[in-house]
Amino acid sequence: MRLYLRVSPWLLLLIFGGLFSCQSGPKVSDDNTAQTKGKPVPRPPKDYLPAEAKVLTADGENWDAQFSPDGRFILYVSKGRARHLHSQVYEFDRATLRHRRVTFHDGENASPRYDSSGKWILYASTTDEIKENPTYIQKALRDMSSSSLTNNADSPAALANTWLTQPFEIYRSAPNGSHIERLTRNAGYDAEASLHPSTPTIIFTSTRRGKPQLHLMNTDGSRPRRLTAESAAEAEGAFNVTGRELAFVRYSADLKLAHVVVKEAKTQVEKLITPQMSMSWSPVWHPDGERLIFSSNLDDPENFELFVVKKDGSCLQRLTYAVGNDIQPAISPDGKQLVFTSDRSGARHLYLMEFKAPTTCPES
């Protein structure tokens, strides 16, 4: 299924984890000046030179990367290749520069993550639930044969409805794809799983209670329980290195805005750390546990760039200034390098660059 949108493809990528292959965003003009609807993209400050980004992938479309605990390998998702159309999990070896396919499913795969030891991985897949849910299959076939979804793709209600019906389940396996174990068995969306740094638990997003909410379960899939009680849609939960603070994304009711929230696990005190009039998402903790890197359109509603901010919301700094959407950052264990998804070449690929923030914080 392929959707062509004017404004919201990166919102779709956020919601579906890359199920749909969409391309949009500003184009590069002949004089290399970035333009979005006639408005130039802001240039870097005079005292800041952004780090150079190097492309890592070439085949198909690629997104949602994460470093291994030792920093040598990068897990990611790829689709539209000669040998498969569905999104599959791949691993890139930074030492040999080789890409290895990890999953061989007949469904879509998303959000691959290493555990802290590097001995096994987590990911989400539709491979089983699409076989268990004939109603979903019939609906998907109807959607593919009609133009209604395409025509209403900018509608928040349509986005929410599509999100809620994606049949993902969470799995774990060895990094080579063997020893697959299914962890969730719930109709609907179970995905975006990551491990707690100090307890044998997994945080994940689920629609089992209706709206997307953060849940926690044991590493074997047992004892799932809701982590938040908010009525708003919440997703992309991740604990910092101490496990005492949780970052996640909270959406507005119409799904047009999203904000990164940091919550103290003990006191449950929350702080919104990104500007309210923006779509800010994909938060990842810096290894120092004091900063978060995320993607946002706060400088241009139709263009996403990478930013870094302190966990209290201060010292908000922009990291990328390229033509195209820069999203889904991940940082190396030593805190020195970033890998992220960008469509600056016209299709989604992975890019690697030095983590290089401005030396001074902007005045508040």
N, C-alpha and C positions, 0 to 999 in steps of 0.2 A: 504494500500500500504506500503511495507516494503523495504527499501533499505539497502544494506550492502556495506559499503565503507571502504577504507583503511585509507584515510587521512582527508577527509573533512566532517565527520558527524557533527562536532560542527559548522562548517559554515552553514550546512543545518539547524541545530537547530536554529541558529541565524536568518536565512532568513525565515524559515517557522514557527517560533514560536513553534516548536515541533510537527508539523504535522506528521512527519515521525519518526518512532521508530528506532533509529540507535545506535549502540554500537561499540566503538572502544577505542583506547588509550592504554597506557602502562599497563602491568600486574604486579602483585606483585610477586616477586621471593621468593624462600624459605627463604632467609636470610633477607627479607623485604627491599632489596635495590631496589630503583626505577630505571628501565632501559628503555630507549627509543631508539630502534635501536642500542643497544650497548653502548649508551652514558648515564652515570648516571645523574639523575636529580640533580641540585645544592642543596646542603644542606643549612639549615638556617645559618645565621651568628652565630658566637660563642656567641654573646651577645643577641641573640633573640631566644626565645622559642615560637613557634606558639601556638595559643590557641587551645584547644581540641574541636573537632567538634562532635556533637551528632546528629544521624540520627533521623528524625521526621516522615518519611513515610515508609511504608512496602509493600503496595499493588500496583500492576501495576507499571507504570513509572510516575514520578512526576517532575514538574519543574515550573519555573517562579513565584516565591513567592513574596508577598508584605505584610508588616505589616499594621494593622489598625492604625488609628490616635492615639489610646490609647495604642497601643502595645500589646494588649491581643490576638488579632486574626491574623491569617496569611491566606491570599488568595493564591491559587495556582491552577495549572492545572494538571489533572491526566488522564491517559488513560490505556487501556489494563487491566481493572479490570473484575471481573466475571460478573458484571451487565452491563458493557458497554465497547465497543472497542474504540469509539470516545473519543477525549479529552474533558473533562468536568471540570467546575470550582468547586473547593472544598474550604471549610474554616476549618481551624484548630484552636481550642480553646486551648490556652496555659494553661488556668486554669484547665479545666476538662480533657485535653488531648484527646478530642473527635474530629473526623473528620466528617464534614457534607457536603453532596453534595448539590451544589447550582443550577446548570443548568441541564436540562434534554432534551437536544437537539439531533436531528438526524444528526447533522453536527459537525465539529470540533470547539473547543473554544480555545481562546488564550488571553494572556496579561491582566489578571484581575487586576484592581486597585481600591482602595477605593477613595472616595472623602474626602475632608479635614474634614468633619463633621462625617464621618463614617456611614451616613444614607443611602447612596446608593453607588453602585459600577459601574465601567465601564468594559467592556470586548468586545472582538471581536468574531464573530461567522460566520460560513458559512451556518447556518441552513436555511436562507431564500434565499440567492442568488443562492445556488445550485439548488433550485427549479425554479428560475426565468431565469436560463441560461442553456438551453438545449445543447448549443454548448459546454459549459464547461463539462457537464456530459458525452457527447459523447467522448470528448477528454480524459477525465479521464479514461473512460472504455478502450479506445484504449491503453493508457499508461500502465494500469494494465495488459493488455493481451500481452504486448510486453516487450522485454528486453532492448529496446533502451535506456530508461532513466537510467537503472542501469549501462549499459555499458559506458554511457557518463556522469556519475554523477560527475566526477572530472572536467568536462569542465565548465569554468566560464560562457560560453554562455548558456549551459544547465541549470545551476543554476539560472541565471538571468531570463531565459524564464519561468522556473517553478515558481519562485517567483512572477513574474508579473501576472500570471494567477490564483493565489489563490483568491477565491471569498469571502473574509472576509468583513463583515460590522460591525459597532460599535454599541453597545447597552448599555443601563444602566438599572439598576433594584435595588430593595431593596436588602440588603445583604442576605436575605433568598431566593432570586430568583424570588420573586413576582414583580408585577407592571413593567413588561418588556416594554421598549420603544426603538424603533429602531431610531438611530440618523443619520445614513448615508444611502444613496441610490444611490450608484455609482458602476457601473460594475468594478470588479477588487478588488484590495487589499486596504482596509481601516482598519487599526489596530494600535496597540501600542499607545493607547490613555492614556493621563494623564492630570490632571487639572492644570491650572495656579494657583499659590498660592494666588494671590490677585485680580484677575479679573475673571468674570464668563465666562471663555473660556477653551477650550480643545485643546491641541496640539496632533497631530496624524500623522501617516505616510500613504501616499496614492500614488497610481500609476495612478490617474485619468488624469495626464498630461504626462504619459509615464513612465519615470523613477521614482522610489520611491523618494518622496520629503516630507518635513515637511509642514504641513498645520495647520491652526488654525480655530476653529469654536466656535460658542456660545454653551453653555451647553445644549441647546435644539436641537442642530444640525443645526441651521440656520446660514447663512452667512459664509460658508466655504471659506477660502482664503489661497493662498500659502504663506508660511512664508519665504521660501528661494528661491533664483533664480539660484542656482548653477546647472551646467549641470551634476554634478556627482550624484550618488545615495546617498541619505542621509536618516537616520532613527533614531529611538530611542531617540526622543527629550525629554528633561526634564528641567524645570526651577529650579533654586535654590530657597531657602526659601524666598528670597526677590523678586523674579520675575525679577530681573534686569540682570540676566545672564542665558544663555541657553547652555546646553551641548547636543551634539548629535554625531552620528557616521557618518563619511564620508568614502565611499568605493573608492578604486582605480577602474580604468576603467575595469580591468579584474576580479574584485571582489576577488583578492587574498590577498589584504591588506585592513585594515580598521583602522581608526584613530579617537580618541576622540577629538572633537573640542569644545572650549568654546567661545561663542559669547556674547558680551555686547549688550543688547537689545536696548539701546539708541544710541550708536555710531556705532553699527554694526561691530565693530572691532573684528576680529577672532584670536584665537591662538590655534594651534595644540599642545596638551599637552601630547601626547603619542609618543613613538618611531615610526619612519616612517616605518621601516622594520618589521612590526608585524601585526597581526590581533588582534586589541584591540577594545572591544565593551562592551555592557551592562553597560554604565556609570550610576551611581546613586550618587546623592549629599549627603554628610554627612550633618546632621542637622545644623552644624555650618556654612554652606554655603561657606566654604573656601576650602574644599577637595572633591575629587571624588574617588569612589571605582569602579573598573572595572575589567574585565577579559581579559587576554592577553596570547598569546603564545610567547612573546618576548624572553623568556629564552630557549624555546624549540619549534620549529615549529609544533610539533605534540602533545603538551600538554599545556592545558590552566590552569592558576592559577589566584588567585585574587591579585590585587595590589591596593594601595592607592597613590594618588598624589595630590599636591596642585593645585589650579585652574590656576596657572600661569605656570604649568608644572614642577615645582621644587619638590624636596624631593620625588622622586619616590621610593616606598617601596613595597616589596613583602610580602603578608600576609599568603599564604598557600604554603605548601611544600609536599602535599600528592601525592600518586600514583593515577593518574586519572585526569580527566578534571573537574576543579572547575569553574563554570560560573554563570551568572545571579545573582549577589549579590543584596540584599536589606538590608537596615539598619533600626534598630528600631528607633522610634521617639526620644528616649533619647540618641541615638548615642552609645549605649553600646553593642549591639548585632547585628550579621550578620546572615541572612539566605541566603542560596545559593543552587544551583543545582550542584550535582556531580555524576559521574559514578564510583567512587572509589570502590563501592561494586560490580560492574559489570553491574548495571542498574542505570538509572537516579533516584535519590531520593533527598529529601530536607535535608539539614544539618543546624544546628544552632550552632554558636560559639560566643564567646566573641570578640568584636572588639578590637583587641590588636595589634597596630602598633609598629614597632621598635622605641626605644626612641630617636635615632639620625638619621638624614638624611644622605644618602650616599654622599660622596664627588663628586662634579661635575667635 
